[in-house]
Amino acid sequence: MVRLEKIEGQYFYEYMEMIKEWRESNTGLTPDILEMPCDNIEEYKKIIETAQNTEKGLHEDRDWYMNAYYFLAINDQNKLIGAGEIRCNLTQLGKDTLGNIAYGVRPSERQKGYGKVIANMLVAKCKELGMEEIVACHYIENEASRKVLESVGAIPTGVLQSEYSGKKIKRYIIK
């Protein structure tokens, strides 16, 4: 069983362990809040503050979306297995390149079905927030995300070139 919880102070040590593993794997950190420095409790508090501010619409990415919610994915043993993000009120740029949902699974927990579980939970939360159409995107080379998104009912709508990264992005709609 997996649950989603907002990033809070009680998960400092577990968060540090997850981030250390992720960084040592040299794989991408998703969602983007995981890229923030986190080598001590003060930096972790800054991550919490950033998450809270982003929820209120106080952030630097307003060219893409108005506000966002960040979550930690936690299993029954209280191990952090990944993280997720829901972006609300996307701009056209956000619809084309980011989408409403982002998720990541820590390296040691991949290939266990957690990506699909987290994606399904994020889609359910989007619907709770009143979203009737959910946009999801991934870099074209990310085969794992393609499989996850299609398994949760995402319908491909096309491929775009990101002005930000220069990479090709596959876009989906989930209803």
C-alpha positions in Angstrom: 0.0 0.0 0.0 1.2 3.5 -0.9 0.0 6.8 0.4 0.8 10.4 -0.7 1.6 13.0 1.9 2.7 16.6 1.6 6.4 17.2 2.2 6.7 17.9 6.0 9.4 18.0 8.6 8.8 14.5 10.0 10.4 13.0 6.9 13.8 14.7 7.0 15.9 11.6 7.5 13.9 9.5 5.1 14.1 12.3 2.5 17.8 12.6 2.9 18.2 8.8 2.4 16.1 8.9 -0.7 17.8 11.9 -2.2 21.3 10.4 -1.5 20.3 7.2 -3.3 18.8 9.1 -6.2 21.9 11.3 -6.7 24.3 8.3 -6.5 22.4 6.6 -9.3 23.0 9.6 -11.7 19.4 9.4 -12.8 17.0 12.4 -13.1 15.2 13.8 -10.1 11.5 14.2 -10.7 9.6 16.3 -9.7 11.8 19.3 -9.8 11.6 20.1 -6.1 13.9 17.1 -5.5 16.7 19.0 -7.3 16.9 21.5 -4.5 20.0 21.3 -2.3 19.3 19.1 0.8 22.4 18.4 2.9 21.0 19.6 6.3 17.8 20.3 8.2 17.9 24.0 7.2 17.9 23.1 3.5 15.1 20.6 4.1 13.1 23.4 5.8 13.6 25.5 2.6 12.2 22.7 0.5 9.1 22.6 2.7 8.8 26.3 2.5 9.1 26.2 -1.3 6.4 23.5 -1.5 4.1 25.6 0.7 4.8 28.7 -1.4 4.3 26.9 -4.7 0.9 25.7 -3.4 -0.1 29.4 -2.9 1.2 30.4 -6.3 4.3 32.1 -5.0 7.0 30.6 -7.3 9.3 31.4 -10.3 7.6 29.0 -12.8 4.5 31.1 -13.5 5.2 30.9 -17.2 4.1 27.3 -17.0 1.5 27.0 -14.2 -0.1 29.0 -11.4 0.3 26.7 -8.4 1.4 23.2 -7.6 1.1 20.6 -4.9 4.1 18.3 -4.0 3.8 14.9 -2.4 6.0 12.2 -1.0 5.0 8.6 -1.9 5.3 6.4 1.2 4.9 2.7 1.6 3.6 0.7 4.6 7.0 0.5 6.2 7.2 4.4 6.0 9.9 4.2 3.4 9.9 7.1 0.9 9.6 5.4 -2.5 9.2 8.5 -4.6 7.5 11.8 -5.1 4.8 13.5 -7.1 3.6 16.9 -8.2 0.3 18.2 -9.4 0.5 21.5 -11.4 -2.7 23.5 -11.6 -3.9 26.2 -14.0 -1.4 25.4 -16.8 -0.4 28.1 -19.3 -0.1 27.0 -22.9 3.6 26.5 -22.4 2.8 24.3 -19.4 0.2 22.3 -21.4 2.8 21.8 -24.2 5.8 20.8 -22.1 5.1 20.0 -18.5 1.6 18.7 -18.0 -0.4 18.6 -14.8 1.4 15.6 -13.2 5.0 14.6 -12.6 6.3 11.7 -10.6 9.5 9.9 -9.8 10.4 6.6 -8.2 13.7 6.2 -6.3 16.1 3.8 -8.1 15.9 0.9 -5.6 12.0 0.8 -5.9 11.8 0.9 -9.7 10.4 -2.0 -11.7 8.0 -2.8 -8.9 4.8 -1.1 -10.2 5.2 2.1 -8.0 5.2 4.4 -11.0 1.8 3.3 -12.0 0.5 3.4 -8.4 1.8 7.0 -7.9 0.5 8.1 -11.3 -3.0 6.7 -10.6 -3.0 8.5 -7.2 -2.0 11.8 -8.8 -4.7 11.4 -11.4 -7.3 10.8 -8.6 -6.1 13.9 -6.7 -6.3 15.9 -9.9 -10.0 14.8 -10.3 -10.6 15.7 -6.6 -9.3 19.2 -7.5 -11.9 19.4 -10.3 -9.7 18.8 -13.3 -11.7 17.2 -16.1 -8.8 16.8 -18.5 -5.3 16.1 -17.2 -2.3 16.7 -19.3 0.8 14.5 -18.9 4.1 14.8 -20.7 7.4 12.9 -20.8 10.7 13.1 -22.8 10.3 10.8 -25.8 13.2 8.6 -24.8 11.6 7.9 -21.4 10.1 4.5 -22.2 9.2 3.8 -18.6 7.0 6.9 -18.4 5.3 6.0 -21.7 4.3 2.6 -20.2 3.1 4.1 -17.0 1.0 6.8 -18.6 -0.6 4.5 -21.1 -1.3 2.0 -18.3 -3.3 4.7 -16.4 -5.4 5.5 -19.5 -3.4 8.4 -21.0 -4.2 9.0 -24.6 -1.3 10.3 -26.8 -2.0 13.6 -28.5 1.3 14.3 -30.2 5.0 15.0 -29.9 6.5 18.5 -29.4 9.9 20.1 -29.3 10.6 21.7 -25.9 11.8 25.3 -26.2 13.3 24.9 -22.8 15.3 21.7 -23.1 15.4 21.2 -26.8 14.2 17.6 -26.3 11.2 16.0 -27.9 8.2 15.7 -25.6 5.3 13.2 -25.9 2.1 14.7 -24.7 -1.0 12.9 -23.4 -4.5 13.6 -22.1 -6.2 11.7 -19.3 -10.0 12.1 -18.8 
